Amino acid sequence: MAATAKPGLTMKLLCSSALLLLCCLLLPGALAEERFYEFVEGTLWWHAHSSWLRATVHGALIIHPRRGLPYPFPKPQKEFPVILAEWWRRDPIAVLRQSMITGAPPNVSDALLINGQPGDLLPCSSQETSIIPVVAGETSLLRIINAAMNTELFVSLAGHRMTVVAADAMYTKPFETTVVLLGPGQTTDVLVTAHAAPGRYYLAARAYASAQGVPFDNTTATAIFQYKNAPGCPTTSGSGAGMGPSTFNGPVAGRSSRSSSSPGHLGRTGPQPMLPFLPAFNDTNTATAFSNSLRSPVPVKVPGPVTQEVFTTVGFGLFNCRPGPFCQGPNNTRFGASMNNVSFQLPNTVSLLQAHYHHIPGVFTADFPAFPPVPFDFTSRNVPRPLWQPVKGTRLYRVRYGAVVQMVFQDTGIFAAEEHPMHIHGYHFYVLATGFGNYDPRRDEAKFNLVDPPSRNTIGVPVGGWAVVRFVADNPGVWLVHCHIDAHLSGGLAMALLVEDGESELEATVAPPLDLPVCVL
């Protein structure tokens, strides 16, 4: 969870052990006392961050404007959360465990989900397809969340255009589109006006798979955008049906299908919905065009000058090993990933924040390299094999409180180039520029958007390319920076920022609570 939590006067949360999961996701160590926090407005989400539990442990976190304050766009008549996810026929934890034992990449999911169901195109849930009930002429706000574990997703709605108004709980300059792209961890709010002929229309999601030759889930998830009282459709209230999408994350064997009269789950009752156009799985041009359309709604003051800069590679790696049952990755190796050649290892006895706060030695080192240890042609398809094997470590990068931090994320061609949705805990940041090839500051700084760059908490680093983000380090603590594709995170594609305390009490990390549960394996 990446809500930026700063002392303020907007929302009051009294944290206790009963609320530990939510509080740990939201607040930087703020479990010790009752405090006030200022939150952004919009669509965020909460999720587990242990092993692959978030495959099923996740949900929407919607923050409305303060009472009496309007949206910066015409108020919609209805709002609907649209949660995208993945489903395996096996326990996801077992999928990860098998990968960790064998060294091979995890198996891809068996179905994509919209609000807990694959939809009409898969027989296992065709009678429980999620329904979004609308009224002709009314405008709905769809709060789309990509909670998928490992898949970036294109989303499209047949017969309608969508107006993007927010991303990652930050308002954007509105723009119309027929396709939305979301990486895991990202959210996008869109307005849709029901102006088409009354009927049934598919909202569909399928993969954007940017890596060549890498397996992916090629199913298509569907929900139904259904007009009230459309010809041939069952009567719905238009207000209650479908307002509470299923939080169930997959079909259960033997579960009976609901009848056609069951409110909110009308399935195939009525005429066949229209399918939308969806881009090809590898349509990088469409992905890039969407991402480049995001802008802040008004000019912003981009922080500067830069006082600390990190240039980090993000990509895969392969660990050499003795051929056998524990060495089943590509070419008899173990699959891995790294940032600046460091494959991140999570501690298993005490958390990074606890180790930092209590000065516990031996848990981490604060020497993450600010630049690649060995410069090379990062996006080449022929990276020398000695550079393919990263070094395991728990290495943090120390940041002074109040520093203006600029991070350059550079994809590599090691094993396969791929778009990586990079997420920084505890912060929103301005996306100054993205591009393809190797980042060159002498050439690419001229491309920086210093007027109205979008503010995000997760940025898709283009396949075979780079992204530059900037923020002020005003949230002390230890903050994970990682790829939000969990197969990559499990392989080590992460690092952490150690943001030092400032001078005042409100600029310091809050003490942990006395009832903080003990971390056990």
PyMOL commands that set and color helices and strands:
alter all, ss='L'
color gray80, all
select helices_A, chain A and resi 17-26+53-55+92-102+123-125+284-292+352-357+385-388+441-447+486-490+505-507
alter helices_A, ss='H'
color red, helices_A
select strands_A, chain A and resi 6-13+35-38+42-47+58-63+78-87+111-114+131-134+139-146+152-157+162-167+170-177+180-182+187-193+200-208+221-227+308-320+333-339+342-344+391-393+396-399+404-411+420-424+429-436+455-456+458-461+465-472+477-483+494-499
alter strands_A, ss='S'
color yellow, strands_A
deselect
rebuild
show_as cartoon
